[in-house]
Amino acid sequence: MNVRQALSKTIEKLKNKNIKTASLDAVIILKEALNKDDIFILSNPDYELSKKEVKKMEAFVAMREKLYPIGYIRGKKEFYSFDFFVNGDVLIPRPETEMLVDKVLELSESIDKPVIVDVGTGSGCIAVSVAKFLSDAFIIASDISYKALIVAKKNADNLNVEIELIQADTLSFLKKKVDIIVSNPPYIEEGRFDTLQEDVKYEPKEALLCANGTDLIEKLIKDSKELCSYLVLEIGENQENFVREFEGLVEIQKDFANLARMAVFRFD
Ligand SMILES: C[S@@+](CC[C@H](N)C(=O)[O-])C[C@H]1O[C@@H](n2cnc3c(N)ncnc32)[C@H](O)[C@@H]1O
């Protein structure tokens, strides 16, 4: 089988499963199976796959046919232009979360040696990306999940940054005021799990779900009041009105789809 045939066979199989990103996924799968880049895949249609490469490709296609997320198949996801290792213990970083990194970097410009806490760090995508740009900052990344912290540590090491890792429930570990708290907490109502896209259901429930959707957001806003100058929070698309009820809100930012996705609080 050559690359051209492998691509068309994979696209057909994925289309049969109603996967809208079939063509893109097929290129990614081939890339991973052959350990090559996009350019090689797209410019070498006659390259003959070895038996080992065909087997690898078929295993990846079988996973994708079951809607297993492409990020977990690849074992990585690009975020803020860096490659983050991901596995089933962490949420696959989303592009809208890059807004939080932008905001933390912007706020840090006016702070000398900022102390920054990333609550619910998961893959470490926020904390590590911020650390890549702020060599003088002290960055703490916490998560309730020990397995997530192992992934965050691997990413900090891979990307050559130093961050402190702490296993803790929300802000329970923090005894002194810091400059910035940033968090992308779980914010989907537990009752909505069945309505999620099938591939999202493979991601850790503790990364997605929170009893009524706003419990953790509310706790973080209330606890942060005494513990930081700024709180930068990712919120669900229907949670703008909820966060507007709290004192200290200075900004709501929308994503490319014009949905409110980030709330910034200032506490003096
Ligand atoms: C939506 S994910 C965000 C992961 C990563 N920060 C990102 O943006 O891709 C939420 C993370 O919060 C963690 N988490 C859930 N409940 C928590 C709690 N009570 N305290 C601390 N972390 C929690 C989960 O384990 C998960 O890693």
The ligand as an SDF file (V2000), in Angstrom:
LIG
                    3D

 27 29  0  0  0  0  0  0  0  0999 V2000
  -10.5160   21.7940   32.3540 C   0  0  0  0  0  0  0  0  0  0  0  0
   -9.0870   20.9480   32.9570 S   0  0  0  0  0  0  0  0  0  0  0  0
   -7.8460   22.1570   32.5820 C   0  0  0  0  0  0  0  0  0  0  0  0
   -6.4930   21.5650   32.3390 C   0  0  0  0  0  0  0  0  0  0  0  0
   -5.4780   22.5840   31.7880 C   0  0  0  0  0  0  0  0  0  0  0  0
   -5.2910   23.6810   32.7150 N   0  0  0  0  0  0  0  0  0  0  0  0
   -5.9520   23.1220   30.4440 C   0  0  0  0  0  0  0  0  0  0  0  0
   -6.3620   24.3080   30.3970 O   0  0  0  0  0  0  0  0  0  0  0  0
   -5.9320   22.3840   29.4540 O   0  0  0  0  0  0  0  0  0  0  0  0
   -9.3600   21.1010   34.6950 C   0  0  0  0  0  0  0  0  0  0  0  0
   -8.2490   20.5310   35.5850 C   0  0  0  0  0  0  0  0  0  0  0  0
   -8.6390   20.8070   36.9380 O   0  0  0  0  0  0  0  0  0  0  0  0
   -8.3590   19.6980   37.7640 C   0  0  0  0  0  0  0  0  0  0  0  0
   -9.2790   19.7610   38.9000 N   0  0  0  0  0  0  0  0  0  0  0  0
  -10.5610   19.3390   38.9850 C   0  0  0  0  0  0  0  0  0  0  0  0
  -11.0780   19.6010   40.1890 N   0  0  0  0  0  0  0  0  0  0  0  0
  -10.0870   20.2310   40.8960 C   0  0  0  0  0  0  0  0  0  0  0  0
  -10.0030   20.7450   42.2150 C   0  0  0  0  0  0  0  0  0  0  0  0
  -11.0410   20.6920   43.0590 N   0  0  0  0  0  0  0  0  0  0  0  0
   -8.8400   21.3030   42.6140 N   0  0  0  0  0  0  0  0  0  0  0  0
   -7.7680   21.3690   41.7650 C   0  0  0  0  0  0  0  0  0  0  0  0
   -7.7840   20.8840   40.5180 N   0  0  0  0  0  0  0  0  0  0  0  0
   -8.9370   20.3270   40.0700 C   0  0  0  0  0  0  0  0  0  0  0  0
   -8.5620   18.5020   36.8370 C   0  0  0  0  0  0  0  0  0  0  0  0
   -7.8600   17.3750   37.3130 O   0  0  0  0  0  0  0  0  0  0  0  0
   -8.0510   19.0310   35.4920 C   0  0  0  0  0  0  0  0  0  0  0  0
   -6.6890   18.7380   35.3220 O   0  0  0  0  0  0  0  0  0  0  0  0
  1  2  1  0
  2  3  1  0
  2 10  1  0
  3  4  1  0
  4  5  1  0
  5  6  1  0
  5  7  1  0
  7  8  2  0
  7  9  1  0
 10 11  1  0
 11 12  1  0
 11 26  1  0
 12 13  1  0
 13 14  1  0
 13 24  1  0
 14 15  1  0
 14 23  1  0
 15 16  2  0
 16 17  1  0
 17 18  1  0
 17 23  2  0
 18 19  1  0
 18 20  2  0
 20 21  1  0
 21 22  2  0
 22 23  1  0
 24 25  1  0
 24 26  1  0
 26 27  1  0
M  CHG  2   2   1   9  -1
M  END
$$$$
